[in-house]
Amino acid sequence: MKKVRVKAPKQRIECCIDLPASKSISNRALVLQAFYPNSSISNLSTADDTLLMQEALKCKSGNIRIKNAGTCMRFLTAYFASQEGKKVNLLCDERMKLRPIKTLVDALRQLGADITYIEKEGFPPLSIQGKKLIGKPIRLDASESSQYITALMLIAPQIENGLEIILEGEIASKDYIDMTAKLMCEFGLNVCFENNIISIPNQSIRQIVNQQISIEPDWSSAAFWYQIAALSQDASITLNKLSIDTMQGDNIIAQLLSDIVETKSLVNEIIISSIFNCQHSAFNIHLQNQPDLVPALVVTLAALGFEAKLTGLQNLKIKESNRLQSLHDELNKLGFNIKMDEENLEIRNTEKANPSTPLRVTELVTQSFDKQHINTSAHQYIKTYNDHRMAMAFAPLALVFGEVIIENPDVVEKSYPHYWDDLKKAGFGLEFFEV
């Protein structure tokens, strides 16, 4: 197996980073462009998931391999269900076969879709025969995945009679639904989202004028640089072309870590830097709307010695890995005190650090992680569970341990293909090797 040894920088971190384009926005934009080809997209993501989406949208029939790409599986299920006369099989990796899709399939079947489960009922892979879909009001459990809702929203303008989606229960990842609505409006489409009801009328290609869409840098990826700034003794990191004014809800990371990391918002860039002697007794954060921030936040707060309770995490179980369990297992392996249940994760203070006076870098190495509190054999490498956010969240712990070893480093290509190159820019040492 391929691994990478990540070594802490030997000097002050000062760098300029070009973040990847948002794959979340990119994949939504590609589906809309498939419906409205007179639109153009610039700064498209080069992440694996976006490349998969581009190739899949070119297919007219046959087998399409989705790997473990959640947005691709959900968005393409709705897209091909609406493509009258096309027949495709959406195939996937083993992990994707454990990620439910029944709620979306049931909703599409109400509209007239012809979708068959190839293996296990309620889960991918799927066989889809495209049909003419007829819109009507549908009720949807909104607590499971915002991607089901987005998938329906993206095809709604092409459905006869349009679509009304009535959301029931607590809405998961509402920020991503808002992102979809804002992007559709940029394409010139009419979307109304009020009182948990989404109404989208039928809108033909003739109604949409030429649109030029530029994809924003990815705030989910920016979170890992906030993490590096938080764990660094001294850092000033410029994130080029990133803006607080964004359709991405993950910009809340600047607010969540405002006591630890200073954010300066300038024209066409954001500069983040470490705050010394920060004071914070504990964190209590509800993250149902920002699940992609959880890995970076959990690892950061644990490493700084803060007590914290993160709630609303139930949907992490159906991510690229069971992310709740993965974070729990890897952090406890390193000697942290992490507790979890079905929906929450708690970081309990240990003798490593006093949460009122968090330690950083050299202090953490010499005081927090002395040999009596750390399993030196266990921390030789971090399992990633084939999850890109696990790899990127744990790599900055080199600032704490001096070095860490991350398995399967290529997994970052799912969302941030040049992550390791950017770490080099920041002064981290990298050594790739096979075991």
C-alpha positions in Angstrom: 0.0 0.0 0.0 1.2 3.5 -0.8 1.8 5.9 2.1 3.1 9.3 2.7 5.2 10.5 5.6 4.3 14.1 6.5 6.9 16.1 8.4 6.3 19.4 10.1 7.7 22.6 8.6 11.0 23.7 10.1 10.2 27.4 9.9 7.3 29.8 9.9 4.4 28.9 7.6 3.9 31.7 5.1 2.4 30.7 1.7 -0.1 31.5 -1.0 -2.6 28.7 -1.8 -4.8 28.3 -4.9 -7.6 26.2 -3.6 -9.4 23.7 -5.9 -12.6 24.8 -7.4 -15.7 23.5 -5.5 -16.6 20.0 -6.7 -20.1 20.5 -5.1 -20.8 23.5 -7.3 -19.1 22.0 -10.3 -21.1 18.8 -10.3 -24.4 20.7 -10.0 -23.3 23.1 -12.8 -22.5 20.2 -15.1 -26.0 18.6 -14.7 -27.6 22.0 -15.4 -25.3 22.5 -18.4 -26.4 19.2 -19.8 -29.9 20.5 -19.8 -29.0 24.0 -21.0 -25.9 23.6 -23.3 -25.9 27.3 -24.3 -24.3 27.9 -20.9 -20.6 27.9 -20.2 -18.6 27.0 -17.1 -15.1 28.3 -16.2 -12.8 27.2 -13.4 -14.3 23.8 -13.3 -13.1 21.4 -10.6 -10.4 18.8 -11.7 -11.4 16.5 -8.8 -12.0 12.8 -9.6 -15.7 13.2 -8.7 -16.1 16.0 -11.3 -14.2 14.1 -14.0 -16.5 11.1 -13.3 -19.6 13.4 -13.7 -18.3 14.8 -17.0 -17.7 11.4 -18.5 -21.0 10.0 -17.2 -23.1 12.9 -18.7 -21.6 12.0 -22.2 -23.1 8.5 -22.0 -26.3 7.6 -23.8 -26.5 3.9 -22.8 -24.7 1.1 -21.1 -22.7 0.8 -17.9 -21.5 3.9 -16.1 -19.0 3.4 -13.2 -19.5 5.9 -10.4 -16.9 4.4 -8.0 -17.7 5.9 -4.5 -18.9 9.3 -5.7 -22.1 10.3 -3.8 -23.0 13.4 -5.7 -22.5 11.5 -9.0 -24.7 8.6 -7.9 -27.6 10.7 -6.6 -27.5 13.4 -9.3 -27.1 11.0 -12.2 -29.9 8.8 -10.9 -32.3 11.7 -11.3 -30.8 12.9 -14.5 -30.9 9.6 -16.4 -34.4 8.8 -15.0 -35.5 12.0 -16.8 -33.8 11.1 -20.1 -36.5 9.5 -22.2 -35.3 6.6 -24.2 -31.9 6.2 -22.6 -31.0 3.0 -20.6 -28.0 2.9 -18.3 -26.7 1.0 -15.4 -25.1 3.0 -12.6 -22.4 0.7 -11.1 -20.3 1.5 -8.1 -17.7 0.5 -5.5 -18.5 -1.7 -2.5 -18.7 1.3 -0.1 -21.3 3.0 -2.4 -23.4 -0.1 -2.2 -23.8 0.6 1.6 -25.0 4.2 1.0 -28.8 4.3 0.8 -30.7 5.8 -2.1 -34.2 4.5 -1.5 -35.7 7.9 -0.6 -34.6 9.4 -3.9 -35.7 6.3 -6.0 -39.1 6.3 -4.3 -39.6 10.0 -5.1 -38.6 9.6 -8.7 -40.9 6.6 -9.1 -43.8 8.8 -8.0 -42.9 11.0 -11.0 -43.0 8.0 -13.4 -39.3 6.9 -13.2 -38.4 3.3 -14.2 -35.5 2.4 -11.8 -34.5 -1.1 -10.7 -32.1 -2.2 -8.0 -29.5 -4.5 -9.5 -28.5 -6.0 -6.1 -29.8 -5.0 -2.7 -33.2 -3.3 -2.4 -32.7 0.4 -1.4 -29.1 0.6 -2.4 -26.9 1.1 -5.5 -26.1 -0.2 -8.1 -29.1 0.8 -10.3 -30.6 0.1 -13.7 -32.4 3.1 -15.1 -34.7 3.3 -18.2 -35.3 6.9 -18.9 -38.9 8.0 -19.1 -40.9 11.2 -19.5 -41.5 12.4 -15.9 -44.7 14.2 -14.9 -44.3 16.6 -12.0 -46.6 16.8 -9.0 -46.2 17.7 -5.3 -44.1 15.1 -3.5 -43.2 14.8 0.2 -39.6 13.9 1.1 -37.9 13.0 4.3 -35.3 15.8 4.4 -33.3 14.4 7.3 -31.3 11.7 5.3 -29.4 13.6 2.6 -29.6 17.0 1.0 -28.3 15.3 -2.2 -31.6 13.6 -2.8 -33.3 17.0 -2.7 -30.7 18.6 -5.0 -31.0 15.7 -7.5 -34.7 16.4 -7.8 -34.2 20.2 -8.0 -31.7 19.9 -10.8 -34.2 18.0 -13.1 -37.3 19.9 -12.0 -37.2 22.6 -14.8 -37.2 19.8 -17.4 -40.2 17.9 -15.9 -43.6 18.5 -17.3 -45.6 20.7 -14.8 -42.4 21.4 -12.9 -42.0 20.1 -9.3 -43.0 21.0 -5.8 -41.0 19.3 -3.0 -42.4 19.4 0.5 -39.6 18.8 3.0 -40.5 16.9 6.1 -38.4 16.4 9.3 -35.2 18.3 10.2 -33.4 19.3 7.0 -29.9 17.8 6.7 -27.2 20.0 5.2 -29.6 22.8 4.3 -26.7 25.0 3.2 -26.2 22.6 0.2 -29.9 23.0 -0.8 -29.4 26.8 -0.6 -26.3 26.4 -2.8 -28.3 24.5 -5.4 -31.1 27.1 -5.4 -28.6 30.0 -5.8 -26.7 28.2 -8.6 -29.9 27.5 -10.5 -30.8 31.2 -10.2 -27.4 32.1 -11.7 -28.4 29.9 -14.6 -31.5 32.0 -15.0 -33.9 29.4 -13.6 -36.8 30.2 -11.2 -36.6 28.6 -7.8 -38.7 29.4 -4.7 -37.7 27.9 -1.4 -40.0 29.0 1.4 -41.5 27.4 4.5 -39.8 24.0 3.7 -41.4 23.9 0.3 -39.4 24.1 -2.9 -41.3 25.1 -6.0 -39.7 25.0 -9.5 -41.7 25.5 -12.6 -41.0 23.9 -16.0 -38.6 26.0 -17.9 -37.5 25.3 -21.5 -34.1 25.8 -23.1 -35.5 28.7 -25.0 -36.2 30.6 -21.8 -32.6 30.5 -20.7 -30.2 33.0 -22.2 -26.5 32.3 -22.5 -25.0 32.0 -19.1 -21.4 32.1 -18.0 -20.8 30.4 -14.7 -17.5 30.7 -12.8 -16.9 28.1 -10.1 -15.8 29.4 -6.7 -12.8 28.1 -4.8 -13.8 25.4 -2.4 -14.5 26.4 1.2 -14.5 22.8 2.4 -10.9 22.6 1.3 -10.1 25.9 3.0 -11.1 24.3 6.3 -7.8 22.2 6.2 -5.8 25.5 6.0 -7.7 26.9 8.9 -6.7 23.7 10.7 -3.0 24.3 9.8 -3.2 27.9 11.0 -4.8 26.7 14.2 -2.2 24.1 15.0 0.8 26.3 13.9 2.9 28.3 16.3 3.3 30.9 13.6 1.4 31.0 10.3 0.2 33.5 7.7 -1.6 31.7 4.8 -3.1 33.5 1.8 -6.0 31.8 0.1 -6.2 33.2 -3.4 -9.6 34.2 -4.9 -11.5 33.0 -1.9 -14.3 35.2 -0.6 -16.5 35.3 2.5 -19.3 36.3 0.1 -20.1 32.9 -1.3 -22.9 30.5 -1.9 -21.0 27.9 0.2 -22.2 27.4 3.7 -18.8 26.0 4.8 -17.4 29.5 5.0 -18.8 29.3 8.6 -15.4 27.7 9.5 -14.1 31.3 9.8 -16.6 32.0 12.5 -16.3 28.7 14.3 -12.5 29.1 14.7 -12.5 32.9 15.1 -11.0 32.6 18.6 -8.1 30.5 17.2 -7.6 31.8 13.7 -7.8 35.4 12.5 -9.5 35.9 9.1 -8.7 39.0 7.0 -11.0 39.3 4.0 -9.4 41.4 1.2 -10.2 41.9 -2.4 -9.9 38.6 -4.2 -8.2 36.8 -1.3 -8.4 35.8 2.4 -5.4 35.8 4.8 -5.6 33.6 7.8 -3.1 33.6 10.7 -2.6 32.0 14.1 -3.9 33.8 17.2 -1.8 33.3 20.3 -3.1 33.0 23.9 -6.6 32.3 22.6 -9.1 31.7 25.4 -12.0 29.3 25.1 -13.4 27.0 27.7 -15.3 24.6 25.5 -17.0 24.2 22.1 -20.6 23.1 21.5 -21.3 23.0 17.8 -24.2 21.7 15.8 -23.0 20.7 12.4 -26.0 19.1 10.6 -25.7 21.8 7.9 -21.9 21.5 7.5 -21.0 17.9 7.7 -17.9 18.2 5.5 -16.2 20.5 8.2 -16.4 17.8 10.9 -13.1 16.0 10.2 -11.0 19.2 10.2 -12.8 20.6 13.3 -12.6 17.4 15.4 -8.9 16.8 14.8 -8.1 20.5 15.4 -10.0 20.8 18.7 -8.7 17.5 20.0 -5.1 18.4 19.2 -5.5 21.8 20.9 -6.8 20.1 24.0 -10.3 21.7 24.0 -13.3 20.0 25.3 -16.0 19.9 22.7 -19.3 18.4 21.8 -20.3 18.2 18.1 -23.9 17.3 17.4 -26.1 16.6 14.4 -23.5 14.2 12.9 -25.9 11.3 12.1 -25.4 11.6 8.3 -21.6 11.1 8.6 -22.3 7.3 8.7 -23.2 7.3 5.0 -20.2 9.4 3.7 -17.2 8.0 1.9 -16.5 6.1 5.1 -18.5 5.8 8.3 -16.8 9.1 9.1 -18.1 9.3 12.7 -16.6 5.9 13.5 -13.4 6.6 11.5 -12.7 9.8 13.4 -13.4 8.1 16.7 -11.1 5.2 16.1 -8.1 7.0 14.7 -8.1 9.8 17.3 -8.5 7.3 20.2 -5.6 5.3 18.6 -3.5 8.4 19.0 -4.3 8.7 22.7 -7.1 11.3 22.6 -10.3 10.8 24.6 -13.1 10.7 22.0 -16.7 9.4 22.8 -19.5 9.0 20.3 -23.0 7.8 19.9 -25.3 7.6 16.8 -25.5 11.4 16.3 -22.8 13.1 18.3 -19.1 13.1 19.0 -17.5 14.4 22.2 -13.9 15.4 22.8 -13.1 15.0 26.5 -10.2 16.8 28.1 -7.3 14.6 29.1 -4.0 15.3 30.8 -2.6 16.3 27.4 -3.7 20.0 27.6 -5.7 22.4 29.6 -8.6 23.6 27.4 -8.3 27.2 28.8 -4.7 27.4 27.7 -4.3 25.3 24.5 -0.8 24.3 23.5 0.6 24.5 20.0 3.4 22.7 18.1 6.6 22.5 20.2 4.6 22.8 23.4 2.3 20.0 22.3 5.2 17.8 21.3 7.1 18.3 24.6 4.3 18.6 27.1 1.0 17.2 25.8 2.2 14.1 24.0 4.8 12.7 26.4 5.4 8.9 26.2 3.0 8.0 29.0 0.1 9.4 27.1 0.8 8.3 23.5 0.8 5.0 21.8 4.0 5.4 19.8 3.4 2.3 17.7 -0.2 3.2 16.9 0.6 6.7 15.6 3.1 5.5 13.0 0.3 5.7 10.4 -3.3 7.0 10.0 -5.9 4.8 8.3 -8.0 6.8 5.8 -10.7 4.3 5.1 -10.5 5.4 1.5 -11.9 8.8 2.6 -10.3 11.9 1.2 -11.3 14.1 4.2 -9.7 11.7 6.7 -6.4 12.0 4.9 -6.5 15.8 4.7 -7.7 16.2 8.3 -5.0 14.1 9.9 -2.0 15.2 7.8 -1.7 18.6 9.7 -1.1 16.5 12.9 2.5 16.5 11.8 2.5 19.9 13.5 1.8 18.1 16.7 3.8 14.9 16.5 6.6 16.1 14.3 5.5 13.7 11.7 2.7 11.4 10.7 2.2 8.7 8.1 -1.0 8.7 6.1 -2.1 5.6 4.1 -3.5 5.8 0.6 -2.5 9.4 0.0 -4.0 9.4 -3.6 -7.5 9.4 -2.0 -7.3 13.2 -1.9 -7.8 13.3 -5.7 -11.5 12.9 -5.0 -11.8 16.6 -4.1 -8.4 18.3 -3.7 -5.9 16.7 -6.3 -3.0 19.1 -5.5 -3.3 18.9 -1.7 0.1 17.3 -1.1 1.8 19.8 -3.5 0.2 22.6 -1.5 1.5 21.2 1.7 5.0 21.4 0.2 4.4 25.0 -0.5 3.7 25.5 3.2 7.0 23.9 4.1 5.9 20.4 5.0 8.2 17.6 4.2 6.7 14.7 2.2 8.1 11.2 1.5 5.9 8.8 -0.5 6.7 5.1 -0.2 5.2 1.7 -0.8 4.7 -0.9 2.0 
